[in-house]
Amino acid sequence: MAINTLATETLFQRTLDKLAVQEAVTGWMDANAGQVIYSGGKEVKIPKLSVQGLANYDRDNGYVMGGATMAYETLTMTQDRGRKFQLDAMDIDETGFVTTAAAVMGEFQRVHVVPEIDAYRISKLASTAVTAKKAGMVTYGYTPGAANTSALRKAKEGIKAVRDCGYNGPLVIMATSDFITELELELAGKITAMTFSQGGINTQVPSIDGVPFISVPSNRMYSAITLYDGKTKGQEAGGYVKGTTAKDINFIVTARTTPIAVTKQDKMKIFTPDQNQDADAWKMNYRRHHDLWVLENKIDSVFVSIKDAE
């Protein structure tokens, strides 16, 4: 019986979308896209709510009318990335295609797609804070483990900076393993763990003052990245590298509701060897749009600790 390519495409797409949220260290940001309107393509509409403050109550005339406006801002996902893969028909018969293709696409997602999405989101979040130049929200020149420098103090300073800007809701700290290690050494036997939920999976993570620490590989903690186009000489491997002027990040403290992250996979396409006009092989086309935004009124809820000097 011929393979049902439509059903397989749908299955792969759902599985890879779920994997992207669960395995990305920034997967928790996708929950903030709940009110985002997406109708396909690369455009999304993000709601922006604005209300006026309190006014004096008048015993004769009652309440002063206040203004409340809800408008949708149309934004464009700047990241439009993709790849195609071929599996030779002589090596894979029809019955083995699903298993082999699932292994290929799963590995591709884990090794390349997820790290790139993470690195892009983190660099976008950091660069937003750096560009905003709000006093006290970006610090430079701290190396975890440096003499007479407390990792605990640095973390608490970051938390305090966001709290002082008026945000009292849940926070998240994304930090390198070097920073978390120093923190755990300082608080040996005293650091607490808490449950952190992401993509329907609960995990135990270290926490300070009720703020969870998410461990992020250091090669995703850059203030800027360079994306390879997959075609230019030297860029054939695709993926990303640290930007030429990028700085290493120690940790980022942010309100959990601040980063609005959207990642959408266009319909995955699978061509059988009979449909493929280029080769006697199965062909899979993969394409993903994604981006991250911080609304203007939430920029002061992001604190960044940078390892390098300014």
C-alpha positions, 0 to 999 in steps of 0.5 A, a space after each residue: 500500500 502506498 504511503 499516505 504522504 499527507 498524513 505523514 506530513 501532518 504527523 511530522 509537522 505536529 511532532 516537530 512543532 511540539 519538539 521545538 517548544 519542549 526542547 528549546 530553552 526559550 520554549 517557555 516564551 511561546 506561551 506569550 503568543 496566546 493572543 497573537 493572531 496568525 493567519 499564515 505567511 510571515 505576518 502576525 498581529 499582536 494586541 496592544 492595550 492602553 488604559 488611563 490612570 485613576 482620576 478623582 471621584 466627584 460626589 456630584 458628577 461621579 466618575 471621570 471617563 477614562 480611555 481604554 484602547 485595544 489595537 493590533 500591531 502587524 509585525 513581520 517575522 524576519 526569520 525565514 529559514 529552511 532546508 530540503 533533504 533527500 533519502 535515496 529510494 534504493 536505500 529506503 523502501 516505502 515501509 522504512 521511510 517513516 522511521 528513517 525520515 523521523 530520525 533524520 528530521 528529529 536529529 535536524 530539529 534537535 541539533 540545528 533548529 532548536 539551538 538556532 531559535 534559542 540563540 536568535 531569541 536570546 540575542 534579540 532579547 539582549 540587544 533590545 535591552 542594550 539598545 534601550 540604554 535604560 540605566 541599570 538594566 545592562 551591566 558589563 565586565 563580570 566573569 563567573 568565578 572571579 575573585 571577590 565577586 559574588 554570583 548570588 549578589 549579581 543575580 539579586 541585583 538583576 532581580 532587584 533592577 527589574 522589580 524596581 522598574 515596577 514589575 512584581 510578577 513572575 520572573 525567569 533567569 536564563 543563565 550559562 552553566 558557569 554562572 549557575 555552577 558558581 551560584 550553587 557553590 556559594 549556596 552549597 546545600 542551600 539552593 532551592 529547587 522549584 517546578 518549571 513548566 514548559 510545553 506541557 513538561 514539568 522539570 525541577 530547576 534551581 531558584 533564588 527568591 522564587 525565580 527559576 534559573 534555566 541553564 542555557 548552553 554558552 554557545 547560545 548566549 550571545 548578544 548577536 549572531 550571524 546566520 549562514 545562508 547555506 549557499 555562500 562559500 564558507 556558509 554551506 553548513 548553514 546554522 549560526 555563529 557568534 556575531 563578529 561584534 557580539 559579547 558573551 552573556 552571563 545571564 538575563 533576568 526577564 519578566 516571564 510575560 515579556 518576550 513574545 515569541 512566535 515560531 511557525 512551520 509552514 506545511 512540510 512537503 514530502 515527495 515520493 521517488 515517483 513525484 521527485 523530478 530531481 532524483 530517485 529519492 524521497 524528498 522532504 522540504 522543511 521551512 520555519 518562520 519565527 521571531 521575538 518581540 518585546 513591546 515598548 512598555 515592557 523593555 524595562 523588564 529585561 536585565 542583562 549581565 554581560 561577561 565582556 567589558 562595554 
